Every structure is written in structure tokens, then in C-alpha cells.
């Protein structure tokens, strides 16, 4: 698993410095990690005429805060730039289940065939008819999300939304309950 993440991170120019972060897994709150990129990217969303809604509560997991932040930033950025500019929306939701915490990022946009959606996590892969802007990137965002999710023993699911674009779901192990001393 570490080799897979290392290969992807080095392959995209992030270097070996992040490998130390993987070994420094600490308690993290996924909702807090989801709120920061939403705030950072709000000016871009507003520039493109999009709305962003967040919901959910505390979602404790164990992991690298820096990598979880990068994962969430990539997901929110993708949801913004691959959207219906001037009339689209992005929804960022967290939830807690008995064994997992879940981050879901959904957006409006073009309809995609399930066959295309399943390939979007491959490095440098982009939908052939996806909306392109100066902010669209080169197709590494979801590949990095996939590697970070795997490094955290999680699962990544991409589903085309019936109305168009994507629902991306990341499931991570829930942090064990804190016990008082």
C-alpha cells in the first residue's frame, strides 16, 4: 500500500517528503478537513457562479491530517471546475457510521456513462467531454485521492449522478472512541 502511494506521489512530483506524513497518522476530524478546502475554494466557486453547501457533523478518523486535507481539496476543486458554470452546485457531506466515517462530494454537470466514470481515477485520465477551464488541471486529482484513500485503509467510490456529473464517496475507518482516564 505504501509503495502504491509513494509511486503516485513521486510520479506527480510531490516527492518523498510526504512519506513521513503517512507514518505520523494521528486522530483527525474529517469534517474539519472538509470545511477548509470549501472555504479556500469558495472564491473560485463564486467566480464560476456556483453554490457550495456543506453538512455533517464530527467525523473522527485516524490519519495524516495533511493527506486528508489534500484529498478533500482535490475532491472539492474537481467538483467546482467540472460543473455547470453559472448555475451549478457542489455538496460536501460527512457522516459517521459504526465502523466508518464517510465524506461525499457531489456536483452538477454533464451526464457520464458508468464506463467513463470508472476510469477517472487513473492518472492523467479526464472525461473526453468534460468542461475545461484554466483551473481544470491535468487529470491527477482523483488518482491522488485514490492513493490517499488506500493509504488510510479506505474505499473510494465514484458514481454518476442521474441528473449529471458525479457523486464521490470516501469511506475511512472510524477512530476508536476516546476513553477517559
C-alpha positions in Angstrom: 0.0 0.0 0.0 2.8 2.5 0.9 4.6 1.6 -2.3 1.5 2.4 -4.3 1.0 5.8 -2.6 4.8 6.5 -2.9 4.7 5.8 -6.6 1.7 8.0 -7.3 3.0 10.9 -5.1 6.5 10.8 -6.6 5.1 10.3 -10.1 3.1 13.5 -9.7 6.0 15.5 -8.3 5.0 15.6 -4.6 8.2 13.9 -3.6 9.3 11.6 -0.7 8.7 14.3 2.0 5.1 13.2 2.3 6.1 9.6 3.1 6.9 10.8 6.7 3.3 12.0 7.0 2.0 8.6 6.4 3.9 7.3 9.3 2.5 10.1 11.5 -1.1 9.1 11.5 -2.9 10.9 14.3 -6.5 11.5 15.2 -8.2 13.7 12.6 -11.7 15.1 12.2 -12.8 14.6 8.6 -15.5 17.4 8.8 -12.9 20.0 9.8 -10.7 18.7 7.0 -13.6 19.1 4.6 -14.5 22.6 5.7 -11.1 24.2 5.0 -10.9 23.4 1.2 -14.5 24.6 0.9 -13.6 27.9 2.4 -10.4 28.2 0.4 -12.1 27.4 -2.9 -15.2 29.5 -2.3 -13.8 32.4 -4.3 -13.3 30.2 -7.3 -16.8 28.8 -7.0 -18.3 32.3 -6.7 -16.2 33.4 -9.8 -17.8 30.5 -11.7 -21.3 31.2 -10.4 -21.6 28.0 -8.3 -23.0 27.4 -4.9 -21.4 25.2 -2.3 -23.3 23.5 0.6 -21.7 21.6 3.4 -23.4 19.4 6.0 -22.5 16.8 8.6 -21.0 16.5 12.0 -17.9 15.4 13.7 -16.3 12.5 11.8 -13.3 11.2 13.8 -10.8 9.0 11.9 -7.1 8.2 12.2 -4.8 9.5 9.6 -2.5 12.1 8.2 -4.2 15.5 8.5 -2.1 16.8 5.6 -3.0 14.0 3.3 -6.7 14.0 4.2 -6.7 17.8 3.6 -5.1 17.2 0.2 -7.7 14.5 -0.6 -10.6 16.8 0.2 -9.1 19.7 -1.6 -8.8 17.7 -4.7 -12.4 16.5 -4.5 -13.9 19.9 -3.9 -11.7 21.5 -6.6 -12.8 18.8 -9.1 -16.4 19.3 -8.2 -16.0 23.1 -8.9 -14.1 23.1 -12.1 -16.1 20.2 -13.7 -19.5 21.7 -13.2 -22.2 23.8 -14.8 -20.7 27.2 -14.6 -23.1 29.9 -13.8 -25.8 27.6 -12.5 -24.2 24.6 -10.8 -23.8 23.4 -7.2 -21.4 21.4 -5.1 -22.5 19.4 -2.0 -19.9 18.3 0.6 -21.3 16.0 3.3 -19.8 14.0 6.1 -21.4 11.2 8.1 -20.5 8.7 10.8 -21.4 5.1 10.8 -20.5 2.4 13.4 -17.2 1.3 11.7 -16.6 4.1 9.2 -16.7 7.8 8.5 -17.8 9.0 5.1 -17.1 12.0 3.0 -19.3 12.6 0.0 -18.7 15.3 -2.6 -21.3 15.7 -5.3 -21.7 18.2 -8.1 -23.9 19.1 -11.1 -22.7 18.8 -14.6 -22.7 16.7 -17.7 -24.0 13.1 -17.6 -21.4 10.4 -17.7 -21.6 6.8 -18.6 -20.5 4.4 -15.8 -17.7 3.1 -18.0 -16.2 6.5 -18.3 -16.6 7.2 -14.5 -14.7 4.0 -13.6 -11.6 5.3 -15.5 -11.4 8.8 -13.9 -9.2 7.6 -11.0 -6.4 6.6 -13.5 -3.5 9.1 -13.6 -3.8 11.7 -16.4 -7.3 10.5 -17.3 -10.1 13.0 -17.9 -13.5 12.7 -19.4 -13.3 13.4 -23.1 -16.2 15.9 -23.0 -15.5 17.4 -19.5 -15.7 21.2 -19.2 -12.3 22.7 -19.4 -11.1 26.0 -17.9 -7.8 27.4 -16.8 -8.4 25.7 -13.4 -9.2 22.2 -14.7 -5.8 20.5 -14.1 -4.3 17.6 -16.0 -6.1 14.6 -14.5 -4.2 13.7 -11.4 -6.6 14.9 -8.7 -8.7 11.7 -8.5 -5.6 9.4 -8.8 -4.1 11.2 -5.8 -7.4 10.8 -3.9 -7.4 7.1 -4.7 -3.9 6.7 -3.3 -4.6 8.7 -0.2 -7.8 6.8 0.4 -6.0 3.4 0.1 -3.2 4.6 2.4 -5.8 5.2 5.0 -7.4 1.7 4.5 -10.4 3.4 3.0 -12.6 2.9 0.0 -13.3 5.3 -2.9 -16.5 5.1 -5.0 -17.4 7.2 -8.0 -21.0 7.1 -9.1 -22.6 9.1 -12.0 -25.5 11.2 -10.7 -28.8 10.6 -12.6 -29.1 14.4 -13.2 -25.4 14.6 -14.3 -21.8 14.7 -13.1 -20.6 12.8 -10.1 -21.0 11.6 -6.5 -17.7 10.7 -5.0 -17.7 8.8 -1.7 -14.7 8.2 0.5 -15.2 5.7 3.4 -12.4 5.7 6.1 -12.2 3.7 9.3 -13.7 5.5 12.2 -11.4 6.4 15.1 -11.8 4.3 18.2 -13.8 6.0 20.9 -11.9 8.2 23.3 -11.8 6.8 26.8 -11.4 9.0 29.9 -8.6 8.3 32.3 
